[in-house]
Amino acid sequence: MSMEERSRLRAKRMVTNRARSHDEAEMWDLDFWLSQTPQERLSALVAIRRDVEMVRRAREKARPAQEED
């Protein structure tokens, strides 16, 4: 599955909140993650790490081309 496909699927499942302060945002975030099962939290972590690694590799791949300019 490509990054674009994963992004589209994630956007469909995305839960959002509009907080009026940092404290309110932190409380919402804590409540959200505590409402998730351990498996859901681990799955989210793995997905984030996978995406970060894909971005890192893409940047490294693009770097030599940028340095030639």
Helices and strands as residue ranges (DSSP letters): H 3-13, H 22-35, H 38-68
